[in-house]
Amino acid sequence: MDFGGGSGLLVRLLRDVGIEALWQDEYCENIFARGFEWDYNAKPTLLTSFEVFEHLPNPMEQISAMLELCPNILFSTELLPCPIPQHQGKDIWWYYGFMHGQHISFYAKETLEHIAKQKGVFFSSHKGLHLFSQHKINPYFFAALVRFADKGAFGILKHLLQSKTFSDHQLLLSSLHHSPN
């Protein structure tokens, strides 16, 4: 499930390579993955959440809710550098995003490690990608996976899995023909 899935583009791309992905976002319209919204009764095996954590007004409450849905969360956010960067002047940290005012929560690696420990999950991190997981992941393996994903994993998956593009099309057509309207 893509939590905070925005317009649904990631869900559509994942489905197009053959991954059973669903969309969820309470603040955005699902444009690209309509018909594949997450059913609140379903338990996903992986929750993705890209460019969402920095927007959370109550991070502990919201991360806890995500972990209740799924103990495996793959997410992206920039880590707060140490020492904490300036919030004004010439050395301002670009990720603060004062121009748009939408980045309101920031995390140090130690903070995410603490959250994982408190919630009984493991934490892995490489560059801007992070993982809370129910199983311990070797940090070198996680870093290799991130590098692999960056170097063409999508293309390989397209050859290994069967796209859901046509079956999704048929499913949506079928639901139109069976709707009461």
N, C-alpha and C positions, 0 to 999 in steps of 0.2 A: 504494500500500500504506500502510495506517495502522499505523505502528510504535508499539507501546505502546498499541494500540487499545482497551484497557480492555474494556468489556462489548460492544463492537461497534456502538454506537449511531451513530457517525459513518459507518462503512461502510454500515450499513443506510440512513441518510439519503441518502448519496451515490448509492447504487444506486437508491433510490426516485426520484431525479431523472434517472437515466440514466447515471451515471458508473460505469465499470468499476472498482470499489474492492474491495480485499481486506484482510483483517484479520491482524494478527500481534501477539501479546503473550504473553510467557512467564510472566507473573505473574498473569494475570487470565482468568477464564472468559469465553468468547465466548457471549454470550446472544442478541444481536440479529442477528448476521451468521453464524450457524452454516451451514456448507456453503460459505462464501466465505473460507476461510482461505487465506493466502498459501502458494503452493507454492515451496519453497526453491530450485527450479531456475528460476523465472520472474524476469525482470529488470523491475522496475517503472520507469515513466518519471518518476514523482514519488513520493516517500516523505513522508508527513505524520507529524508527531510532536508532538502537542499536550499541553502540561503533562507532559512526560517529561524534558527535559534537566536540570531541577533535581533529579531523582531519580537521576541516573546516578552510581554509585559510582566509576567509572573513565572520566570523560568523554572523554579523548582516545582511549582504546582503543575505546569504544563509538561515538563519532562517526565514527572511522575505519572501523569495521565497517559503519555505516550508509552512509557514502559509497562503500564497496566495493559495496554492494547497489545504490545509486543515487546519481548525482552531483547530484541535485536533491532537496533536503530543505526542505520548508516546515514550520517549527516555531514553537512559542510558548514564551516564557519571559520573565520580567521581567528587565530589565537592571539590573545593580548600579549604583546611583547613585554619583556622585563629588561630594564625598568619600564614602568607604565609610561607610555608616550604622552607628550604634551597635548593638551586639548585646545590650545590656542598658540598663535605665533607661527614662526617659520618652520618649526619642526613638528607640526601637527600630524597626527597619524591619519592617513587617508580613510581608514575603515570606520572612523567615528561617523562619517557621513553627515556632518552638520548641514550640508547644503540641502539634503532631503529630510533629515530629522527622523528617519525610520529605523536606524540602528540604535536600539536602546539597551541591549544586553550584550555584555562582552565576557569572554571566558579565557582564563589562563589554563594551560594544560593541567596544572595541579588541581584546579577547580573541577574540571571534568573528571579527573581521576577520583577526586573526593565524592562527587555525585555518584559515580559508578560503584564505588565501595559502599556508600550509604544505601544504595538501591540493590546491592547484591548482584551486580553484573560486572563484567570485565570491560576494560577500556583499551582501545587501540587507536593510534593516531599516526597519520603521515601527511605532511604538508597541510592542506586545508580540509582533508577528509578524516572523519572520525567514526568510530564504531563503539556502541555499547552492545555487548553480546552476552548471551547466557553461557557461552563456552569461551575458554581462554584461547586467544589467537596469538601465534608467534608474531612478534612485531616485524620481523624481517619478511615473513610471509605476507602480512598485511601490506607492508610497503611495496612488495613485489606485485601484489594484486592491484594496488593503486596505479603503479607504473604501467602494468599490463593493460588496465582499463584505459589509460591515457594513450596507449600505443596501438589501439586497434582491436580491442576485445569485442567491440560492437560488431565489426565485420566478421569476426570468427564465429560469434554467436549466431549471426544470420545464416551461416552455412551449417551449423550444428543443430539448430532448432528449426521448427516449422513456424513460419509467420502466422499470426492470428488475423492478418488484415482481411482476408477473404471470409474466414469463418466469422469474424466480428461483423462484417458487412451483412452476411446471411442472418446472423442472430438479430441484428438491429432491424433488418427487413421483416423478419418473422414476427418480431414484437410489434411492429407497425401494423401488420396484417391481423394480429390477434388482439389489438387494443380495442376497447369498447367504443372509441370515437369513430 
